[in-house]
């Protein structure tokens, strides 16, 4: 799956300031939390990847699917041969 223009993604309500993205290093006490505000400012594509990873199954199939996900912050991408079709979202909260 290809996601383009990820930098224009919007979160409803106060999720941009209050919601946290968590990851663990694998070591004891290695839980790290990052606010979505910081995550989207630093790397717009990674916020979309984290949200979609939570929607996928947490097993081998989900890891394969998230590996096939390509997220680009702008409209430029190297997948012109696949001829991606735009998907318009009618309702935008912000």
Residue pairs with C-beta under 8 A, 6 or more apart in sequence:
1 68
1 69
1 70
2 70
2 72
2 77
2 79
2 82
2 84
3 45
3 48
3 69
3 70
3 71
3 72
4 72
4 74
4 75
4 77
4 84
5 72
5 73
5 74
5 75
6 44
6 45
6 47
6 48
6 71
6 72
6 73
7 40
7 44
7 45
7 73
7 74
9 40
9 44
9 47
9 48
10 92
10 93
10 94
11 19
11 36
11 93
11 94
12 93
12 94
13 93
15 36
16 36
16 37
16 40
17 35
17 36
17 37
18 35
19 35
19 36
20 33
20 34
20 35
20 36
21 33
21 34
21 35
21 36
21 39
21 47
21 50
22 31
22 32
22 33
22 34
23 31
23 32
23 34
24 30
24 31
24 32
25 32
36 47
39 46
39 47
39 50
40 47
43 73
44 73
45 71
45 72
45 73
46 71
48 71
49 66
49 69
49 71
52 66
52 69
53 62
53 66
56 62
56 65
56 66
70 77
70 79
77 84
